[in-house]
Amino acid sequence: MDTQRVVEIIMEEARKVEARYPTYADDVCEVVAEIVNIERQHRFAARNVKQDIAAQISTLGADLAAKLAEQAQ
């Protein structure tokens, strides 16, 4: 299976996540795209991929927490 098809499958599945706020699926897809981009860049330059990916996931988590807090008010 080629890389493009793998990315397509991941994006399809990301769109199916439970909507925790109105743009949640879009935000998840954006993070997935950024992670794929980080991996592609890693192929060409020495980078700390784990740290970059962890930062993306952390940002999404913080956004989720903030938006859920807003909804609870």
C-alpha positions in Angstrom: 0.0 0.0 0.0 1.4 3.4 -0.9 1.9 6.3 1.5 -0.8 8.4 -0.1 -3.5 5.6 0.4 -2.4 5.2 4.0 -2.9 9.0 4.6 -6.3 8.9 2.8 -7.4 6.0 5.1 -6.2 7.9 8.2 -8.0 11.1 7.2 -11.2 9.1 6.5 -11.1 7.6 10.0 -10.2 11.0 11.5 -13.4 12.4 10.0 -15.4 9.7 11.8 -14.3 10.7 15.3 -16.9 11.8 17.8 -17.6 15.5 17.5 -16.6 16.9 20.8 -17.2 20.4 19.5 -18.3 21.7 16.0 -14.9 21.7 14.3 -13.3 18.8 16.1 -13.0 16.5 13.1 -11.4 19.3 11.1 -9.0 20.0 13.9 -8.1 16.3 14.2 -7.5 16.1 10.4 -5.3 19.2 10.5 -3.2 17.6 13.2 -2.9 14.4 11.2 -1.8 16.4 8.2 0.8 18.2 10.3 2.1 14.9 11.7 2.4 13.5 8.1 4.2 16.7 7.1 6.6 16.4 10.1 7.4 12.8 9.1 8.1 13.8 5.5 10.4 16.6 6.7 12.2 14.2 9.0 13.2 12.1 5.9 15.2 15.1 4.6 16.6 16.7 7.8 17.5 15.4 11.2 14.7 16.4 13.5 13.3 15.3 16.8 10.1 13.8 15.4 8.8 12.5 18.7 9.0 15.9 20.2 7.3 17.6 17.2 4.5 15.1 17.1 4.0 15.3 20.9 3.7 19.0 20.6 1.0 18.7 17.9 -1.0 16.2 20.0 -0.6 18.4 23.1 -1.9 21.4 21.2 -4.9 19.5 20.1 -5.5 18.3 23.6 -5.3 21.8 25.0 -7.7 23.1 22.3 -10.1 20.3 23.1 -10.0 21.1 26.9 -10.5 24.8 26.2 -13.5 24.3 23.9 -15.1 21.8 26.3 -14.7 24.3 29.1 -16.3 26.9 27.0 -19.3 24.6 26.2 -19.7 23.8 29.9 -20.2 27.5 30.8 
